[in-house]
């Protein structure tokens, strides 16, 4: 098999890169099929995200490696109510056991569709 001049994503382990580069076309096809099965078995991040205390989920948008989450704070009034947008990503523990969701504040949402004001 000829290795093309492609750059693998930084997140792919070196062992996997080597194994893929050494695979035949038939093996690569089987690997792609297997990877697609694994992806279908994993629930999207959007299904696992729950509202934090004092917040209600307005909507979520799955973007693969992260999810955009828009929340409101129903007990607040005025500007404090929101809605507010966050980028949420799963960060595994260094030991590989468990992990947690990291919420990164993006800003206040000014219309119901897209516009976010950066903080």
MODELLER restraints for C-alpha pairs under 7 A, 6 or more apart:
rsr = mdl.restraints
at = mdl.atoms
rsr.add(forms.Gaussian(group=physical.xy_distance, feature=features.Distance(at['CA:1:A'], at['CA:24:A']), mean=6.11, stdev=0.5))
rsr.add(forms.Gaussian(group=physical.xy_distance, feature=features.Distance(at['CA:3:A'], at['CA:21:A']), mean=6.38, stdev=0.5))
rsr.add(forms.Gaussian(group=physical.xy_distance, feature=features.Distance(at['CA:20:A'], at['CA:28:A']), mean=6.88, stdev=0.5))
rsr.add(forms.Gaussian(group=physical.xy_distance, feature=features.Distance(at['CA:45:A'], at['CA:67:A']), mean=6.93, stdev=0.5))
rsr.add(forms.Gaussian(group=physical.xy_distance, feature=features.Distance(at['CA:46:A'], at['CA:60:A']), mean=6.32, stdev=0.5))
rsr.add(forms.Gaussian(group=physical.xy_distance, feature=features.Distance(at['CA:46:A'], at['CA:62:A']), mean=6.09, stdev=0.5))
rsr.add(forms.Gaussian(group=physical.xy_distance, feature=features.Distance(at['CA:46:A'], at['CA:67:A']), mean=6.55, stdev=0.5))
rsr.add(forms.Gaussian(group=physical.xy_distance, feature=features.Distance(at['CA:51:A'], at['CA:57:A']), mean=5.64, stdev=0.5))
rsr.add(forms.Gaussian(group=physical.xy_distance, feature=features.Distance(at['CA:54:A'], at['CA:73:A']), mean=5.86, stdev=0.5))
rsr.add(forms.Gaussian(group=physical.xy_distance, feature=features.Distance(at['CA:55:A'], at['CA:71:A']), mean=6.13, stdev=0.5))
rsr.add(forms.Gaussian(group=physical.xy_distance, feature=features.Distance(at['CA:55:A'], at['CA:72:A']), mean=5.56, stdev=0.5))
rsr.add(forms.Gaussian(group=physical.xy_distance, feature=features.Distance(at['CA:55:A'], at['CA:73:A']), mean=4.53, stdev=0.5))
rsr.add(forms.Gaussian(group=physical.xy_distance, feature=features.Distance(at['CA:55:A'], at['CA:74:A']), mean=6.68, stdev=0.5))
rsr.add(forms.Gaussian(group=physical.xy_distance, feature=features.Distance(at['CA:56:A'], at['CA:71:A']), mean=5.43, stdev=0.5))
rsr.add(forms.Gaussian(group=physical.xy_distance, feature=features.Distance(at['CA:56:A'], at['CA:72:A']), mean=5.34, stdev=0.5))
rsr.add(forms.Gaussian(group=physical.xy_distance, feature=features.Distance(at['CA:56:A'], at['CA:73:A']), mean=6.23, stdev=0.5))
rsr.add(forms.Gaussian(group=physical.xy_distance, feature=features.Distance(at['CA:57:A'], at['CA:70:A']), mean=6.16, stdev=0.5))
rsr.add(forms.Gaussian(group=physical.xy_distance, feature=features.Distance(at['CA:57:A'], at['CA:71:A']), mean=4.57, stdev=0.5))
rsr.add(forms.Gaussian(group=physical.xy_distance, feature=features.Distance(at['CA:57:A'], at['CA:72:A']), mean=6.62, stdev=0.5))
rsr.add(forms.Gaussian(group=physical.xy_distance, feature=features.Distance(at['CA:58:A'], at['CA:70:A']), mean=5.37, stdev=0.5))
rsr.add(forms.Gaussian(group=physical.xy_distance, feature=features.Distance(at['CA:58:A'], at['CA:71:A']), mean=5.12, stdev=0.5))
rsr.add(forms.Gaussian(group=physical.xy_distance, feature=features.Distance(at['CA:58:A'], at['CA:72:A']), mean=6.62, stdev=0.5))
rsr.add(forms.Gaussian(group=physical.xy_distance, feature=features.Distance(at['CA:59:A'], at['CA:69:A']), mean=6.07, stdev=0.5))
rsr.add(forms.Gaussian(group=physical.xy_distance, feature=features.Distance(at['CA:59:A'], at['CA:70:A']), mean=5.39, stdev=0.5))
rsr.add(forms.Gaussian(group=physical.xy_distance, feature=features.Distance(at['CA:60:A'], at['CA:67:A']), mean=6.62, stdev=0.5))
rsr.add(forms.Gaussian(group=physical.xy_distance, feature=features.Distance(at['CA:60:A'], at['CA:68:A']), mean=5.61, stdev=0.5))
rsr.add(forms.Gaussian(group=physical.xy_distance, feature=features.Distance(at['CA:60:A'], at['CA:69:A']), mean=4.55, stdev=0.5))
rsr.add(forms.Gaussian(group=physical.xy_distance, feature=features.Distance(at['CA:60:A'], at['CA:70:A']), mean=6.34, stdev=0.5))
rsr.add(forms.Gaussian(group=physical.xy_distance, feature=features.Distance(at['CA:61:A'], at['CA:67:A']), mean=5.52, stdev=0.5))
rsr.add(forms.Gaussian(group=physical.xy_distance, feature=features.Distance(at['CA:61:A'], at['CA:68:A']), mean=5.05, stdev=0.5))
rsr.add(forms.Gaussian(group=physical.xy_distance, feature=features.Distance(at['CA:61:A'], at['CA:69:A']), mean=6.58, stdev=0.5))
rsr.add(forms.Gaussian(group=physical.xy_distance, feature=features.Distance(at['CA:62:A'], at['CA:68:A']), mean=6.61, stdev=0.5))
rsr.add(forms.Gaussian(group=physical.xy_distance, feature=features.Distance(at['CA:65:A'], at['CA:89:A']), mean=6.83, stdev=0.5))
rsr.add(forms.Gaussian(group=physical.xy_distance, feature=features.Distance(at['CA:66:A'], at['CA:87:A']), mean=6.49, stdev=0.5))
rsr.add(forms.Gaussian(group=physical.xy_distance, feature=features.Distance(at['CA:66:A'], at['CA:88:A']), mean=5.61, stdev=0.5))
rsr.add(forms.Gaussian(group=physical.xy_distance, feature=features.Distance(at['CA:66:A'], at['CA:89:A']), mean=4.77, stdev=0.5))
rsr.add(forms.Gaussian(group=physical.xy_distance, feature=features.Distance(at['CA:67:A'], at['CA:87:A']), mean=5.70, stdev=0.5))
rsr.add(forms.Gaussian(group=physical.xy_distance, feature=features.Distance(at['CA:67:A'], at['CA:88:A']), mean=5.17, stdev=0.5))
rsr.add(forms.Gaussian(group=physical.xy_distance, feature=features.Distance(at['CA:67:A'], at['CA:89:A']), mean=6.59, stdev=0.5))
rsr.add(forms.Gaussian(group=physical.xy_distance, feature=features.Distance(at['CA:68:A'], at['CA:85:A']), mean=6.78, stdev=0.5))
rsr.add(forms.Gaussian(group=physical.xy_distance, feature=features.Distance(at['CA:68:A'], at['CA:86:A']), mean=5.68, stdev=0.5))
rsr.add(forms.Gaussian(group=physical.xy_distance, feature=features.Distance(at['CA:68:A'], at['CA:87:A']), mean=4.66, stdev=0.5))
rsr.add(forms.Gaussian(group=physical.xy_distance, feature=features.Distance(at['CA:68:A'], at['CA:88:A']), mean=6.23, stdev=0.5))
rsr.add(forms.Gaussian(group=physical.xy_distance, feature=features.Distance(at['CA:69:A'], at['CA:85:A']), mean=5.63, stdev=0.5))
rsr.add(forms.Gaussian(group=physical.xy_distance, feature=features.Distance(at['CA:69:A'], at['CA:86:A']), mean=5.16, stdev=0.5))
rsr.add(forms.Gaussian(group=physical.xy_distance, feature=features.Distance(at['CA:69:A'], at['CA:87:A']), mean=6.28, stdev=0.5))
rsr.add(forms.Gaussian(group=physical.xy_distance, feature=features.Distance(at['CA:69:A'], at['CA:88:A']), mean=6.86, stdev=0.5))
rsr.add(forms.Gaussian(group=physical.xy_distance, feature=features.Distance(at['CA:70:A'], at['CA:83:A']), mean=6.32, stdev=0.5))
rsr.add(forms.Gaussian(group=physical.xy_distance, feature=features.Distance(at['CA:70:A'], at['CA:84:A']), mean=5.45, stdev=0.5))
rsr.add(forms.Gaussian(group=physical.xy_distance, feature=features.Distance(at['CA:70:A'], at['CA:85:A']), mean=4.41, stdev=0.5))
rsr.add(forms.Gaussian(group=physical.xy_distance, feature=features.Distance(at['CA:70:A'], at['CA:86:A']), mean=6.36, stdev=0.5))
rsr.add(forms.Gaussian(group=physical.xy_distance, feature=features.Distance(at['CA:71:A'], at['CA:83:A']), mean=5.37, stdev=0.5))
rsr.add(forms.Gaussian(group=physical.xy_distance, feature=features.Distance(at['CA:71:A'], at['CA:84:A']), mean=5.39, stdev=0.5))
rsr.add(forms.Gaussian(group=physical.xy_distance, feature=features.Distance(at['CA:71:A'], at['CA:85:A']), mean=6.55, stdev=0.5))
rsr.add(forms.Gaussian(group=physical.xy_distance, feature=features.Distance(at['CA:72:A'], at['CA:81:A']), mean=5.63, stdev=0.5))
rsr.add(forms.Gaussian(group=physical.xy_distance, feature=features.Distance(at['CA:72:A'], at['CA:82:A']), mean=4.94, stdev=0.5))
rsr.add(forms.Gaussian(group=physical.xy_distance, feature=features.Distance(at['CA:72:A'], at['CA:83:A']), mean=4.57, stdev=0.5))
rsr.add(forms.Gaussian(group=physical.xy_distance, feature=features.Distance(at['CA:72:A'], at['CA:84:A']), mean=6.43, stdev=0.5))
rsr.add(forms.Gaussian(group=physical.xy_distance, feature=features.Distance(at['CA:73:A'], at['CA:81:A']), mean=4.69, stdev=0.5))
rsr.add(forms.Gaussian(group=physical.xy_distance, feature=features.Distance(at['CA:73:A'], at['CA:82:A']), mean=6.35, stdev=0.5))
rsr.add(forms.Gaussian(group=physical.xy_distance, feature=features.Distance(at['CA:74:A'], at['CA:81:A']), mean=6.16, stdev=0.5))
rsr.add(forms.Gaussian(group=physical.xy_distance, feature=features.Distance(at['CA:82:A'], at['CA:108:A']), mean=6.37, stdev=0.5))
rsr.add(forms.Gaussian(group=physical.xy_distance, feature=features.Distance(at['CA:83:A'], at['CA:108:A']), mean=6.02, stdev=0.5))
rsr.add(forms.Gaussian(group=physical.xy_distance, feature=features.Distance(at['CA:83:A'], at['CA:109:A']), mean=5.49, stdev=0.5))
rsr.add(forms.Gaussian(group=physical.xy_distance, feature=features.Distance(at['CA:84:A'], at['CA:107:A']), mean=5.73, stdev=0.5))
rsr.add(forms.Gaussian(group=physical.xy_distance, feature=features.Distance(at['CA:84:A'], at['CA:108:A']), mean=4.38, stdev=0.5))
rsr.add(forms.Gaussian(group=physical.xy_distance, feature=features.Distance(at['CA:84:A'], at['CA:109:A']), mean=5.40, stdev=0.5))
rsr.add(forms.Gaussian(group=physical.xy_distance, feature=features.Distance(at['CA:85:A'], at['CA:105:A']), mean=6.37, stdev=0.5))
rsr.add(forms.Gaussian(group=physical.xy_distance, feature=features.Distance(at['CA:85:A'], at['CA:106:A']), mean=5.36, stdev=0.5))
rsr.add(forms.Gaussian(group=physical.xy_distance, feature=features.Distance(at['CA:85:A'], at['CA:107:A']), mean=5.52, stdev=0.5))
rsr.add(forms.Gaussian(group=physical.xy_distance, feature=features.Distance(at['CA:85:A'], at['CA:108:A']), mean=6.13, stdev=0.5))
rsr.add(forms.Gaussian(group=physical.xy_distance, feature=features.Distance(at['CA:85:A'], at['CA:109:A']), mean=6.26, stdev=0.5))
rsr.add(forms.Gaussian(group=physical.xy_distance, feature=features.Distance(at['CA:85:A'], at['CA:116:A']), mean=6.98, stdev=0.5))
rsr.add(forms.Gaussian(group=physical.xy_distance, feature=features.Distance(at['CA:86:A'], at['CA:103:A']), mean=6.00, stdev=0.5))
rsr.add(forms.Gaussian(group=physical.xy_distance, feature=features.Distance(at['CA:86:A'], at['CA:104:A']), mean=5.29, stdev=0.5))
rsr.add(forms.Gaussian(group=physical.xy_distance, feature=features.Distance(at['CA:86:A'], at['CA:105:A']), mean=4.55, stdev=0.5))
rsr.add(forms.Gaussian(group=physical.xy_distance, feature=features.Distance(at['CA:86:A'], at['CA:106:A']), mean=5.10, stdev=0.5))
rsr.add(forms.Gaussian(group=physical.xy_distance, feature=features.Distance(at['CA:87:A'], at['CA:103:A']), mean=5.87, stdev=0.5))
rsr.add(forms.Gaussian(group=physical.xy_distance, feature=features.Distance(at['CA:87:A'], at['CA:104:A']), mean=5.11, stdev=0.5))
rsr.add(forms.Gaussian(group=physical.xy_distance, feature=features.Distance(at['CA:87:A'], at['CA:105:A']), mean=6.62, stdev=0.5))
rsr.add(forms.Gaussian(group=physical.xy_distance, feature=features.Distance(at['CA:87:A'], at['CA:106:A']), mean=6.76, stdev=0.5))
rsr.add(forms.Gaussian(group=physical.xy_distance, feature=features.Distance(at['CA:88:A'], at['CA:101:A']), mean=6.43, stdev=0.5))
rsr.add(forms.Gaussian(group=physical.xy_distance, feature=features.Distance(at['CA:88:A'], at['CA:102:A']), mean=5.53, stdev=0.5))
rsr.add(forms.Gaussian(group=physical.xy_distance, feature=features.Distance(at['CA:88:A'], at['CA:103:A']), mean=4.65, stdev=0.5))
rsr.add(forms.Gaussian(group=physical.xy_distance, feature=features.Distance(at['CA:88:A'], at['CA:104:A']), mean=6.30, stdev=0.5))
rsr.add(forms.Gaussian(group=physical.xy_distance, feature=features.Distance(at['CA:89:A'], at['CA:101:A']), mean=5.59, stdev=0.5))
rsr.add(forms.Gaussian(group=physical.xy_distance, feature=features.Distance(at['CA:89:A'], at['CA:102:A']), mean=5.37, stdev=0.5))
rsr.add(forms.Gaussian(group=physical.xy_distance, feature=features.Distance(at['CA:89:A'], at['CA:103:A']), mean=6.88, stdev=0.5))
rsr.add(forms.Gaussian(group=physical.xy_distance, feature=features.Distance(at['CA:90:A'], at['CA:100:A']), mean=5.80, stdev=0.5))
rsr.add(forms.Gaussian(group=physical.xy_distance, feature=features.Distance(at['CA:90:A'], at['CA:101:A']), mean=4.52, stdev=0.5))
rsr.add(forms.Gaussian(group=physical.xy_distance, feature=features.Distance(at['CA:90:A'], at['CA:102:A']), mean=6.27, stdev=0.5))
rsr.add(forms.Gaussian(group=physical.xy_distance, feature=features.Distance(at['CA:91:A'], at['CA:99:A']), mean=5.53, stdev=0.5))
rsr.add(forms.Gaussian(group=physical.xy_distance, feature=features.Distance(at['CA:91:A'], at['CA:100:A']), mean=5.54, stdev=0.5))
rsr.add(forms.Gaussian(group=physical.xy_distance, feature=features.Distance(at['CA:91:A'], at['CA:101:A']), mean=6.08, stdev=0.5))
rsr.add(forms.Gaussian(group=physical.xy_distance, feature=features.Distance(at['CA:91:A'], at['CA:102:A']), mean=6.78, stdev=0.5))
rsr.add(forms.Gaussian(group=physical.xy_distance, feature=features.Distance(at['CA:92:A'], at['CA:98:A']), mean=5.86, stdev=0.5))
rsr.add(forms.Gaussian(group=physical.xy_distance, feature=features.Distance(at['CA:92:A'], at['CA:99:A']), mean=3.94, stdev=0.5))
rsr.add(forms.Gaussian(group=physical.xy_distance, feature=features.Distance(at['CA:92:A'], at['CA:100:A']), mean=6.47, stdev=0.5))
rsr.add(forms.Gaussian(group=physical.xy_distance, feature=features.Distance(at['CA:93:A'], at['CA:99:A']), mean=4.59, stdev=0.5))
rsr.add(forms.Gaussian(group=physical.xy_distance, feature=features.Distance(at['CA:106:A'], at['CA:118:A']), mean=5.64, stdev=0.5))
rsr.add(forms.Gaussian(group=physical.xy_distance, feature=features.Distance(at['CA:106:A'], at['CA:119:A']), mean=6.38, stdev=0.5))
rsr.add(forms.Gaussian(group=physical.xy_distance, feature=features.Distance(at['CA:107:A'], at['CA:116:A']), mean=5.54, stdev=0.5))
rsr.add(forms.Gaussian(group=physical.xy_distance, feature=features.Distance(at['CA:107:A'], at['CA:117:A']), mean=4.91, stdev=0.5))
rsr.add(forms.Gaussian(group=physical.xy_distance, feature=features.Distance(at['CA:107:A'], at['CA:118:A']), mean=4.78, stdev=0.5))
rsr.add(forms.Gaussian(group=physical.xy_distance, feature=features.Distance(at['CA:107:A'], at['CA:119:A']), mean=5.17, stdev=0.5))
rsr.add(forms.Gaussian(group=physical.xy_distance, feature=features.Distance(at['CA:108:A'], at['CA:116:A']), mean=5.55, stdev=0.5))
rsr.add(forms.Gaussian(group=physical.xy_distance, feature=features.Distance(at['CA:108:A'], at['CA:117:A']), mean=5.40, stdev=0.5))
rsr.add(forms.Gaussian(group=physical.xy_distance, feature=features.Distance(at['CA:109:A'], at['CA:115:A']), mean=5.70, stdev=0.5))
rsr.add(forms.Gaussian(group=physical.xy_distance, feature=features.Distance(at['CA:109:A'], at['CA:116:A']), mean=4.51, stdev=0.5))
rsr.add(forms.Gaussian(group=physical.xy_distance, feature=features.Distance(at['CA:109:A'], at['CA:117:A']), mean=6.48, stdev=0.5))
rsr.add(forms.Gaussian(group=physical.xy_distance, feature=features.Distance(at['CA:110:A'], at['CA:116:A']), mean=6.30, stdev=0.5))
